């Protein structure tokens, strides 16, 4: 529409410039489009383009100029003044009375179009007034065109006293183009959606609009032709009426068939939707997962049968807080905030039931409206993982016991040596009856050996005991406790231990779990260096936490072994290994929010690096 208006204005201005009446008049001897009219069409075309590009200031300037021209022209007609503004650009040599002045109908239409385009720059609630102005302009324009076709001069602004100031035929066409452009310039307006949509109303409007507008006007024009005017105006009017009735009935039938076809399609679609919903409901009701949909206010809209049978208070219209309690509401607040921001979240929580709390995995998937980018609701899935977590806890406990069992021989050896020493010392004490000095030395030595036994027992108990809360500790101390338990195996295999803890810092963690990870690493290194080697244990400050390194000079691992190293039940130790140590160690490290990495080369050894952040 913008291009059509610009082309119309440019062509007419070119006609005035070269003096070609063929470009300024469509019908010879009839009114020509004036220069100021062509300029106003150019300005309105530019205004439509600026409105499309959201250049509000430019729109207001352009429509201000157009409105000023129209208003001044109407003022001249109303007061019979001549402000001599009509032929400022180009002098009109063919109009003797008030040359260059546009028709009062054209001036009125330009005022209506300018007001309409200006209102479209305002908030949406004002747009109905813009469309009212557009409708008035379209009615005036179509009436003028019909006046030309039917020879009724008064319809396009001509009078017996002032027939020169009538609207040109192509001026009326230009106003029709301008009106359509104003209706469609806003892509989110109701008129635009009506004309471009795929609904039944949009399709019928596009198909019937041209028929409704053109056919009656064309038929009336044909029946007024001398060749068809057999019986005068009455005959023409009768034929015109019968033709319109016939066409109207035909159009009605076409519309009825189209509506019936659409109704059948909608009924079939509704049946398909209902069937799909029944099938989906059947599936969701029989899944072992609790599935629900919540609105934006976290109220239940729909729950599946499993949810209803799980013994919770979740019902339609009930909020999560009312159904699950304040404790669950407070603990999951952070996850809900992330879901409200449009993120799909998955977390574990304690779910309240009538018989007690259950460990569950909860997933919130936000339903986001793509147009407004707002969350309309949430799809919620709850999976019971209580037994699974209990089994994993039992598995971890069994692995801890298995580690203790593997240490049993070393511990027995460590305890046996000091006990033999104590036995021998007590025998010597029994033989020394004369001198007090040897007896005192023997007693001191026996006490030292018993303290060593006590230390071994304490370290063993510490290893098995699990703290319920995190506490401050040092990796160096935990490492020394583990090395104490492995002292016998390390010495028996001829393994040299190098310790480097000069740059470590205090760490807040579950010390029992970290001790278990270190024991797994040391035990694996001992198994890898049965013929001797060097075990390096290092801890240093790294970022906001501590980096722990355990490196051995054993035989190393193949790439395929590295790929499966942290898989449960995968072991290269045969019957002596459970395949759970490194899997559980990785889980412990990740529970602390850390990470574990490993690199290995055949014949050169293996290096484990564990990063543990502050708890």
N, C-alpha and C positions, 0 to 999 in steps of 0.2 A: 504493500500500500504506500509505503514511503517513496519507493521509486516511481510509482504511478503518479503521485502528486507532484514530485519534482519534475518528471518528464512533461506533465501537463503544463506546469507553470513555465518551464523553459521553452517549450514549443510555441506557446502563445506569445511570450516576450520576444522570441525570434521573429514571429510574424509581424509584430508591431515595429520591430527594428528595421525589417526589410520592406515594410509596407505591403505585406501579403494578406489580403482579406480572407484568402482560403484557409489560413492558419488561425485567424482570429474568429471566423464565423464558420460554423458547421453547415448551417442552412443559408444559402445565398439570400441576401436581402433581409435577414433577421438580425437580431441583436448579436453583437460581438462581445467576447469576453474582454473586459477592460484590463488595462495595465495593472492597476492596483489590485484587481481580483487575482490576476496571475501571480503577483508578488505575494499576496496573502496565502495562496496555495503553496508557494515555495516555502514560506515561513512555517505553515502548518506541517508540511512534510518534514522539514528540519526539526520541528517540535516533536513529532511522533518518533523520529529517530533518536532525539535526545532523551525522550521518555523511556524508550527501549533500553538505552544505555544508562539509565538512572542518573542523568545529568539534570538534577532538579533546577538548579539556578538557570541553566540555559533554556529549559522549558519555560520558566516563568518570564524570562526576557522576551522570548519569541511570541508567546501567547499574549503578552502585554502589548506588543506592537500590533498584532492582528486585531485584538479587541479595540485598541485605540482607533484604528482605521475604520472598523465597523461602526463603532459608537459615534465617531465624528460624522460619518456618512448619514446615519440615522438622524443625527441632530440637524444636519443640513436639510434633510427631507422634512423634518417636523417643523422647523422654523423658517423654511424657505430662504435660508442664508446660503451664500456661496463663499466658502473660505478659500477657494481656489487651490485646494490641495489635490484635486482629482487628476490634473494633467501636469503635475510637477515633473514626473519622469519622462513621459512621452506625450506629445500633443495629439489629441484625437481629431483627425481632419474630417471624419465622416459624421460626427454628431454635432449638430449646430447648437442645441440647447444643453447647457451644462456639460460640455465635452469631458469625457474620461470618467464620469461618475458611474459607479456600479449600481445595480438595482437595489432597492430597499430590501428585497427578499435575500439577496446575496449578503448585504450588510448584516441583516438579522442572523443569517446562518453562520457567518463568521464569528459574530459575538457568541452564539450558542456553542460553536466548536471550541473557541478559545476558553470559554468558561469551563467546558467539559474537560479539556486537557489540563487546565490548571487544577481543577478539583481532583484529578487523578494523581496529582503529586501529594495530596493530603492523605491522612490515614484512611483505611478501608471503609470505616463507618460512613464516610461522606460520599462514597462512590455512587450511591443510588441517584444523587442529584446530577452527577456527570452523565449517567446513562439516560436520565430524563431529558437533559439537554440534547443528547445525541438522537434520541427518538424523535423529538420535535424537529430537529434539523433533517432527519431522514424523511419524515412525513412531508415536510415542505419541499424537499428536493424531488421526491417521487411525484408529488402533485404537479410540480413544474414540468417534469418530463412528460407526464400524462397530458398536461395542457398543450404542449407542443404537438403530441401525437394526435390529439383530438381537435386541435385548432381552437382551444379555449384560451384566449390571450390573458385573461385576468388571472389564470392559475399560475402564470410565470411572471407576474408582476407588471404586466403592461396594462395601460388604461388608454381611453380615447384621447385624453389630454396630454399624456406623457408616455407614449408607447415606446419611445427610444430607450427609456431606462428600465427595460425588462431583463430578466435573467436569460443568458444564453443557454442553449441546450447542453453544450459540453460543460458549462458551469454547474448545471444540475447534476450531471454525471460525476463531476469532480467532488461535489458535496456527498454523493452516495459513497464514493471511494473513501472520502475523509471519515464519514460516519462509521463505515465498516472497520477502518483502521483504528478509530477510537475504541470501538467495542472489543477489538482483539489485541490491542497494544499491551495489555497486562496479561501475562501468561497464566496467572493463577486466578483470573476473574471467572465468574460463572458463565459469561458469554463465551469466553475462550474455551473453557472445558466443554460447554454444550456443543460448540462447532467442531471440536477436534477429538471428542471422546469416542469411546467404542460402545457406549450404552445404546439401548433401543431408541431413546429419545434423540440422541445425537445423530444416529444413522438416519432416522426418519426426517429429522430437520434438514439435514444436508440434501436428502433426496427430494423433499417436497418444497423446499424454500423457493427454488427457481421456478418450479411449476406454479406455485401459489402467486408469485409476484408477476411473472412474465405472461403466463397464459391468459388470464382475464384481460390484461391491458392489450395484448396482441389481438385477441378475439374481438374486443370492442373496436379496435382500430380497423380490423378487416371488415367488420359488418357495416362500418360507415363508408366504405369505399363505394363509389358509384356502381361498380359492376355487381355488387351484392345487394344493393339497396333496392330490392324489388317492390317492397310494399311500404316504403317510407320508414320513419323512425319506429313505428309500432312493430312492423315486421322484423326489423333488425333487432329490436329489443327482445321480441319473443324468441327469435332464433338464438340470440345471445344467452337468454335465460335457460333455454333447453340444452344448449351446449354446455353451459356451466353445470347444470344438474347432472348431465351425463358424465362429465369429467369428474365432478365431485363424487358421484357414486363409484366410479372406477377407482378413484383415489382412496375412497373409504374401504373398498374391498381389498385393495393392495395393503393398506394399513392394517386391516383386520387380519388378513392372512399372515402378515409379518408379526403382528402381536401374538397371534395364536401359535405360530412357530416358535417365537421366543418363549412363550409360556410353557410349551411342551419341552423346550430345551431346559428351561429353569426347573421344571418338575423332574426331568431326568437327572439333572445335576443335583437337585435336592435329594433325590433317592440315592444317588451315588454317594453323596456326602453322608447321608444317614447310614448307609451300609458300611462305609469306611469308618465312621465313628463307632458303630457297633463292633466292628472287627477290632479297632484299636482299643476300645474299652474292654473287650474280651481278653486281648493280649495283656493290657496293663493290669487288669484285675487278677490275673493268674501269675503274674511275675512275683518272685520272692522279694522284690524291691518295693519300698514305699514310694509312691509317685503322687505328686500333687501339683496344683497350680495355685499361685498366690498373686493377689493384686498388688498394686504399687504400695499399699499401706500394710503389706505383710499379713493380709487376711486370706484364709483358705477359700478358694473358689471351687476347687474340685479335688477330691481325693479318690484314690483307687480302693478296691475292696480290701487289699492287703493292709493298707493304711488304717482303714476302719476296723479291721479285725486285730490290730496289733495292740489294742488296749490303751490307746492314747485318746485325748480329748479333741483331736483334730476333726473338725466338722466345718461344713460350708458356713462362711460368715464369721468364724471364730479366728481371732488373731493368734500368731505364734506365741506371743507372750502369755495369752490366756490359756493356751493349750499346753505349753511346755513349762511354764513357770518363770519367775523372775530370774532365777539362777541361770537357766539356759539362755534366756534373753540377754543377760549381761555378758556372759562368756562368749557369745557369738556375735557381739555388736560389731567388732572390727570386720568380720567376714561379710556381714550384711551391708556395711558401708561400701566395701569394695564391689559387691554385687550391684548396689544402687548406682555406682559409677559406670556400670556397663561391663564389668569383668565377670567372667565365669569362674567361680571359686569352688574349691573342694577341700574339705577339712574333716577332722575327726572330732567327735564330741560325745558327751555322756547324755543319752536320750532318756528322758523320764518315762517309765511305764508304771502300771499299777503294781507290778511285783518288784520294781526297783529300777535302777539305772542300767542302761545297756550301751555298750560301746558301738558307735555307728559311724559310717562314712557319709557325710552330707555334701551334696552338690547343689549349688544355686546357679541356674543359667538364666540371665536376664532376658526378657522379651522386649527388645528395643524397637520403637517406632522409627523407621528410617527417615520419614519426612521431618518429624519434629525432633528426632534424636533423643526422645524421652523414654524412660523405662515404663512400659505398661504393666508389667508383672514379672513373675519369676516361675520357671519350671524347677521344681524341687524333687530331688531323688535321694532317698535315704536307704543305705544298705547296711544290714546288720553284720558287723565284723567282730562281735563280742567273742564268740567261740574261737575265731581265727586269731584274735589277739591273745586270748588265753593260751592257745596252742603255741603261738610264737613265744610267749613268755616262758611256758614250760620248756620249749625247745632251747631257749637261751639258758635257762637254769640248768638243763641237762648238759649243755655244752660246758657251762661253768664247772659243773661237777666232773665232767670228763677231763677238763684241764687239770682240776685238782687230782683226779685219779692218775693222770700221766705224770704228775709231780710226785706221786706217792713214793715211787722207788727212790727218787732223789732225796726226798725228805727223810725216808727211812735210813738212807745211807748217811745223810747229814746228822741225824740224831744218833745213829749207832756209833759213830766215831767218838763223840764226846762221852757217851755212856760207857764205852769200853775204857776210855781214859779214866772216868770216875771209878769204875770197878777196880782197875789196876791201882789207882791211888789209894782207895780204901784198903786194898790188900797190903800196900806198903805201910800205911798207917798202922795196920794191925801188927806188922813185923817190927816197927820202931817203938820200942817201949822205954829206951834209955834217954834218947835225946828229944828235946822239945822242938828245936829248930827245924829239923826235917819234917816233923809232923805238921808244923804250921805252914811250911811251904806246900806240902801235899794238899792240905785243906784249901789253901788259896787257889791252887790249880784246879781242884775239884769244883770250887764255887764258880770259877771262870767257865769251865766246861758246861756246868748246869745253866749258867746264864745264856750260853750259846744255844742250848736246847730250848730254853724259854723264848729266845728271840725267833728261832725257827717256827715254833708253835704259834707265836703271836702273828708273824707274817702270814702264816697259813690261814689263820682265822680272819685276818684283815682281807686277805684275798677273797675269801668266800662271803664275807659280810658285805651287804649293799646298803649304802646310805640312801635315805629317802629324799634328802635335799642336797643341792650343790653346796660345795664348801671350797674354801681357798686351800690350795696345796701347790706343791712344786713337782714337776715331772721328774726331776733328779731324785727326789725322795722315793717316788713311786717306782722308778727304775731300779734303784738300789734294793728295794724290798723284793722286786721280782728276781733280780740277780742273786739275792741271798737264797731264794728257793731253788734256783738253778745252779747254785755253786758247784754241787757235786757233779752234775752232768757236764758242765762247762770244763771243769778240771779234768774229768775223765776223758773227754774228747780232745783235750789239748787245745782249747780255744782261748785265745787272748781277748780280753774285753777292754776296749778303749772308751772312756767316758769323757764327754765334753759338754759341760753345763755352765760354762763361764758367763754366757750371754742370755741365760734364760730369765724369765720373769714369773711371778706368781700367777697361777691360773685358777679360776673358779669353775669347777666341774663336778661331775659325779666321779669321785676318785676310784670307787670300786670298779666302775665300768672301764675307766681309762687304764687301771691296773690290769684288767682282763685283756684289753687290747695289747698292752705291752707284753704280757705273758705269752700271748699267741705269737707275736713277732719273735720274741726270744726263743720260744720253743721251736718254731719253724727254722730259725737260723741254726739252732743246735742240730736239728735233723739234717740240714743241708751241709753241715761241716763235721761229719762223723770222723774224718781223718785230720781234724784240726783246721785252724784258720783264725781269722780276726773278726770279731764282732764290734762294730762301732755304734755307740748310743749317744745321740746328740740332741740337745734342745736349745732353741734360741728364740728371742723375741722376734715376732714377725707380724707387722701390721698391728692389729688390735688384739692379737692372740699369740700363740706359741706354735712354732714349727718343730715337730719331733721327727728325727731321722733314725732309722735302724738299718744298718748296712752290713752285709756279710760277704765273705770271700768264698762262698760255696760254688757249686757247679752251675748255678743259674737256671733259667727256665726257657723253654721253647716258646715261640710266638703263640702257638695254639694253646699252650698251657696258660699263658698270660691272658688270653682272650676269655678263658673260663674261670679265672682265678677266684672271682667273688661270687660265683654261682653256688647255691646251696647244694650240699651232698657231692660236690666235685672234689676229689682228692687224688693225689699221686702217691699216697703212702700205703695204699692197699688196705689190709684189714686193720692196721694200726691208726688210721685216720677216719674222722667222721665227715669231713667236707663241710663243716659248719663254722670253723674258727674264723676264717677271713670274712665270710658272709656276715656273721654276727658282728665282727669288728667294724666292718663298713657301716652297718646299721647303727652301731653305737656312735661312731664318728659323725654320721649324718644327723643323728638325734641331737648332738651337741652343736649342730650348725656348721660343722667342719667338712673336710674332704680328705680322701686318702688316695695317694697315687703310688704307682710301683713301676720300676724299670728294671730290666734284667738282661743279662747277656750270658750265653753259654760259655762256661769256663772262666767267667770273670766275677760272677756273684750277682746279688740282688740288693736293691735299695728301696725301702719303703719310706714315704714321706707323708706325715699326717699333720694337717693344720687344724688346730683347735682354737676357736675364738673364745673371748671372755664370756662366761655364762651370764 
